Amino acid sequence: MEQPKQSFQKSMSLLDATMLVAGSMIGSGIFIVSADISRHTGSAGWMMLIWVICGFMTLTAALTYGELSAMFPKAGGQYVYLREAYNPLVSFVFGWTFFAVIQTATIAAVGVAFAKFTAYLFPSLDEDVYLLTLGDYQISSAQVVAIAVITLLTFINSRGINSGKLVQTTLTLIKIASLLLLILFGFLAFKHEIWHVNWNAEDMWSLRRLNVDGTYESYSTFGAFGAISAAMVGALFSSDSWHSSSSVAGEIKNPKRNIGLSLALGTTIVTVIYLLTNLMYTAILDLPQMASAAKDRVAMSAAQEIFGPFGITIIAVMIMVSTFGCNNGIILAGARVYYSMAQDGLFFKKVGNLNKNAVPAYGLWLQCVIACMWCLSGKYGDLLDMITCVVVVFYVLAVAGVIRLRYTRPDLERPYKAFGYPYLPIIYILMGIAFIVLMLIYKPDYTVPGILITLAGVPIFYFVNSKVKKNV
């Protein structure tokens, strides 16, 4: 029997919250996206600089969000921050985009990534093995495995926050340790000739197009800007979901302190690991090897150089653990955003209720259904590219919201103030705007559809809001 007055249980420690942040960030991206980045940049220096820029942006945003989380330690995180800094329309449009694509399509993509690498151990689960064919529409084994994993993790999280946090903290500690060991063994297998080729003074800062056949092409001035923005997409996506702990504020002990700390610690840990991992790649593989890695699986190529043929199995298991844990964190955090929307009367009413285990089960299962639909659509990959620009738009708005709130609501208690204010927030805003503009100019085929999906939330808001007013 459901308990209407059930409240969130504050059972997440600082370690749990930090592992939620780090675990939600580390999925399959770090094992794959460096191939695309190497093709866009064509040099080790620029490839590393892309990761440094994206790491700086992520850390800056996380440190700035610390002020927001201390002021508004409520379930919903970014949705709540945008509502308080601006108005319900802005926060609803974020919530709509978050539910329609950002969170649910990400869950689908990570679920399919888990299945793809599971297929290295069990070939019958490969994405090329079709279980059903209806004309041009096909359902693969990988899609079915992804749906099964998403459903299992949703069930685990519906059993209570303790179940979800146990899976999250345990798997995140395992994958951090695994990545550190991979980095260690990678540097132990250091190849001096490869390092010299990648880091020679003549080419290390040459920004150019690297083709899969190993040839290079020069960029025009405008083309160089487009290449940088395109390269940043993969690195930013690999660092996304860094704000996960803010969404579960209602379940974190001492939230005014621990949310901000978990954001800072989690993003720092992941940023350092990402930089070390990519540096290790440059000590094992030359740039053409990275650019031409089969299906962009750079980590697979590196592991084969380090461990021999057994390296494929090692990386497959690592990515399975990584994506399973990543999806658990994303699933756990996402439902709290829909819960906050429902509490404001802007989402299905039942989503605003907690079950007997004190978690928003309706939100969890609704999220599961939409994510499974994305799995079956096969279009989640395209939509993730389309939405990257929009994700940064909302981050910029939230960071700008810190500055706005300093002027509009100076009386609010601020247990923690944004580090480097106002300089770091302003730098982030300028960098974010530059990225958005470059994406609009150079990748309109991806960014315009993403913006249209987001803008679709405006008429939906007014429709939902009119219904709410009629019922008041």
C-alpha positions, 0 to 999 in steps of 0.5 A: 500500500502506497504511503502518500505522506512518505518522504525521502530518506536521507541515507546517502553519505558524501562518498555515495554522492561523490560516487554517484557523480563520478559513476554517472560521468564515466560510461563508454565515452572515455573508451571511444570518443578519443578516436573522433577527437583525434580525427578532428584535431590531428595532433596529440597536443590539440587532442589533450587540449580539447580534454583540458578545455572540457574538463575545465568547463565541467569543473567550473560548472560543478564549483558554481553549482555548489552555490545553487545546491547549498541555497536550494538543497531539494530533489530535482537539482537543475530543474529547481535551480532554473525555476528559482533563478528564472521562472517556471517556463524555463525550468519546464522547458529544461524538464521537458527536454530532459525527459524527452531526450537528454536523460531517456535517450542517454539511458538507451544509448548507454544500455546499448553500449553495454550490450555491444561490449557484452557481445565480445563475450557472448557473440549472439548478443551482437547488434548485428544479430536480428531477432525480428525483422518487419520490412525495413524495421529490425530489432537486434539482440543488443536492443533487447539486452539494453531493454533488459538492463534498463528494466533491471536497474529500474527495478533495483532503484524502485526498491529504495535508495539503499539498493540504488546507492549500493550498486552505484558506489560499489561499481563506481569504486570498481571502475575507478580502480580498473581505469587507474590500473589500465593507466598504470599498465599502459604507462608500464608498456610505454613506447618511446618511439610512439611517444616521440611521433605523437609529441614531436615539437613539429607536429604536436600543435598542428591542428588539421584533419586526420583521415582514417587512411592516415593522411592529413588535410589542412583547415581554413580558419573557419574550418578550424573553429568548426573542428574544435567545436565538433571535437568538443562534443564527444568530450563534453558528452563523456563528462555529462551527468556530472550534476547527478548528486544535485538531483537527489538532494532530498536523500543526501545527508547534510545536503548544504555541504555534501552536494557541493563537495560531491560535485567538486570531488566527483568531477575532479576525480573524473577529469584527472582520470580522463586526462591520464587515460588520454595521455596513456593512449598517446604513449601506446598508439600513434594518432593514425592508429587512434583515428582508424580504431575499429568502431572507434574503440581506442581503448580496445586497440590500446589494451591489445598493445598492452595485454595482447589478445586478452586485452579485448576481454579486459576492456569488454568487461571494464566497459560492461561494468562502467556502462552498467554503473553509469546507467544506474546513476542516470536512472536513479537521478533522473526520476527525481527531476520528474518528481519535482516537476510533478510537485509543481503540477507540471507533470503527471500527478502520480510521478510526484508520489513516493512508494513504500520504499520512499522513491518516486517509482512512477517516475522511474518506470515512466522513464524506463518506458521512454528509454526502452522506446528509444532503444527500439527506435535505434535513433538515440545516437543521432538525438544525442548529437542533436541535444549536446548543444542544448545541454550546454545552453541549460548549463550556461543558463544555470551558471548565469543564474548564480550571478542573477540570484546575487542581484535579484535575491541577495537575502538568500542564505549562501552556505557556500559561494561559487569558487572564483566568482564572478570570473570563473562563472563568466569564463564558463558562460563565454566558453559555453556561448562560443561552443553553442554558436560554433555548433549552430554555424558548423553543425546545423543539421544536428543542433537545429533539430535539438533546439526544435525539440526543446522549443516544443516544450514552450507550447506544452508548458502553456497547455499544461499550465492552463490545465493546472490553473483550471483545477486550482 
